[in-house]
Amino acid sequence: MSEIRLDPASTPDAIEARSFAIIDAEIPEPRPFAGELWQVARRCVHTLGDTDILADLRLSPQGLAAGLAALQAGCTVFTDTRMAAAGLPLRRLTPLGVSVTPLMGLPGLDEAARHKGITRARAAVEAVAHRLAGQIMVIGNAPTALLCLLELLEQGAPAPALIVGMPVGFVNAAQSKELLLRSPWPHFTLLGRKGGSAVAAACVNALADLALARR
């Protein structure tokens, strides 16, 4: 039986740095993203442990600039799940004056969803649509939330500064992200069925690190 070699990195900072170094080595230049966009992409790869996602990752300079500006202005980050909100540590956001609002924590969602015959995620997006101008919307779980947001924007609702649309799953996840890709609003997305709250939150964490570094 061959010997199993363990990496000597043992502290959180060392493990993260070592992980990024491995990703950099496995994805040599020229990479699909460069500069600050690569820092966002690399954190997504790190979060999912999957270099294959790079083929389906869509990150734009416009989304980067809009997201950074929003964070530097002390925006609110709305998330479709509490899990995504939990993936946004305050140590990154509080110095920027940024707050996090998980939509599933809004009052009255159950009643509104039952009354309208819709999902709680859709009811939540409808409830905050008027508050999204200049903010960041993070959707990592619910395709219905992303579809609702796109519908409301088409109808004239105020647009977020950045939409991180990475819902995961088999029912309308890929379709909702394809519609986001075709939309005119600044966004980050991961095409296909893959996604999730963790990778959606990773995009904001990468942006927050960049915003803090610029201070």
DRENSELUM-488887 format. One line per field, with one value per residue (C-alpha): residue in one letter; x, y, z; residue number from 0. Coordinates in steps of 0.1 Angstrom, whole numbers. Example, Ala and Ser with C-alpha at 12.3 -4.5 7.8 and 13.67 -1.06 7.14 Angstrom:
aa	c(A S)
px	c(123 137)
py	c(-45 -11)
pz	c(78 71)
i	c(0 1)
//
This chain:
aa	c(M S E I R L D P A S T P D A I E A R S F A I I D A E I P E P R P F A G E L W Q V A R R C V H T L G D T D I L A D L R L S P Q G L A A G L A A L Q A G C T V F T D T R M A A A G L P L R R L T P L G V S V T P L M G L P G L D E A A R H K G I T R A R A A V E A V A H R L A G Q I M V I G N A P T A L L C L L E L L E Q G A P A P A L I V G M P V G F V N A A Q S K E L L L R S P W P H F T L L G R K G G S A V A A A C V N A L A D L A L A R R)
px	c(0 14 21 -4 13 -4 1 18 -6 -26 -39 -69 -48 -21 -47 -65 -32 -20 -54 -51 -16 -27 -56 -31 -8 -35 -50 -19 -20 -36 -66 -102 -102 -75 -66 -94 -118 -95 -96 -134 -132 -105 -126 -155 -133 -120 -155 -167 -134 -140 -118 -143 -167 -145 -160 -195 -185 -196 -180 -180 -159 -191 -204 -170 -171 -207 -203 -172 -189 -219 -198 -177 -208 -220 -248 -272 -266 -299 -296 -323 -313 -300 -273 -259 -261 -242 -215 -208 -187 -191 -153 -153 -185 -187 -156 -173 -206 -223 -253 -269 -306 -316 -350 -362 -361 -387 -420 -452 -437 -457 -490 -481 -469 -500 -523 -507 -500 -462 -430 -417 -386 -408 -429 -397 -383 -417 -416 -381 -382 -387 -356 -330 -317 -279 -278 -265 -288 -274 -294 -278 -307 -340 -345 -380 -363 -341 -370 -391 -364 -359 -396 -399 -369 -384 -415 -395 -385 -353 -323 -297 -261 -251 -271 -252 -274 -262 -292 -285 -308 -327 -359 -354 -319 -301 -329 -330 -293 -294 -320 -298 -269 -290 -302 -287 -281 -247 -244 -222 -235 -226 -244 -260 -272 -243 -243 -255 -255 -218 -205 -228 -216 -180 -184 -194 -166 -141 -155 -154 -117 -110 -129 -111 -77 -86 -92)
py	c(0 34 60 88 122 150 186 204 234 234 269 285 311 286 261 288 301 265 258 289 280 245 260 284 255 233 262 278 310 320 315 321 350 375 399 406 384 355 361 357 327 310 314 298 269 266 266 238 219 217 232 220 248 273 263 274 303 336 367 401 432 451 428 432 470 472 448 465 499 486 471 502 522 500 482 455 420 402 363 338 315 317 293 319 346 323 321 358 364 398 402 409 430 450 471 481 490 462 444 410 403 367 367 336 356 381 380 368 347 315 334 353 322 302 331 335 298 305 295 313 323 341 357 370 385 403 417 433 442 479 479 465 495 497 465 430 401 366 336 302 279 289 292 306 335 343 339 362 388 388 392 421 438 434 451 481 472 490 469 456 467 431 398 367 341 305 284 247 218 201 221 255 261 259 278 306 312 312 339 358 355 370 399 434 436 431 396 366 331 295 279 245 225 232 261 265 289 284 293 322 336 329 355 382 372 376 410 420 410 431 461 459 457 489 509)
pz	c(0 -10 16 20 21 40 32 61 59 92 100 82 65 54 42 21 7 -2 -18 -40 -49 -60 -81 -97 -105 -120 -141 -157 -177 -200 -177 -186 -162 -153 -125 -100 -119 -115 -77 -78 -101 -80 -48 -66 -76 -41 -26 -48 -50 -87 -115 -141 -132 -150 -183 -172 -149 -163 -146 -163 -157 -155 -127 -109 -110 -100 -71 -58 -60 -41 -13 -10 -6 23 5 17 4 0 0 -10 19 54 43 18 45 69 42 44 75 92 95 58 56 88 80 47 64 46 60 51 48 42 24 42 74 62 82 66 39 46 45 13 -5 4 -5 -40 -46 -51 -34 -4 -24 -50 -23 -7 -39 -45 -10 -14 -51 -43 -21 -45 -63 -57 -36 -42 -47 -41 -53 -47 -41 -56 -94 -87 -69 -99 -124 -103 -100 -138 -144 -120 -136 -170 -156 -144 -109 -96 -105 -80 -86 -90 -93 -82 -97 -91 -81 -80 -91 -119 -122 -140 -125 -158 -175 -150 -153 -191 -189 -165 -189 -217 -195 -195 -157 -142 -130 -121 -129 -132 -161 -159 -129 -106 -81 -45 -16 -8 -43 -46 -12 -23 -51 -25 -2 -30 -39 -2 0 -31 -17 16 -2 -21 11)
i	c(0 1 2 3 4 5 6 7 8 9 10 11 12 13 14 15 16 17 18 19 20 21 22 23 24 25 26 27 28 29 30 31 32 33 34 35 36 37 38 39 40 41 42 43 44 45 46 47 48 49 50 51 52 53 54 55 56 57 58 59 60 61 62 63 64 65 66 67 68 69 70 71 72 73 74 75 76 77 78 79 80 81 82 83 84 85 86 87 88 89 90 91 92 93 94 95 96 97 98 99 100 101 102 103 104 105 106 107 108 109 110 111 112 113 114 115 116 117 118 119 120 121 122 123 124 125 126 127 128 129 130 131 132 133 134 135 136 137 138 139 140 141 142 143 144 145 146 147 148 149 150 151 152 153 154 155 156 157 158 159 160 161 162 163 164 165 166 167 168 169 170 171 172 173 174 175 176 177 178 179 180 181 182 183 184 185 186 187 188 189 190 191 192 193 194 195 196 197 198 199 200 201 202 203 204 205 206 207 208 209 210 211 212 213 214)
//
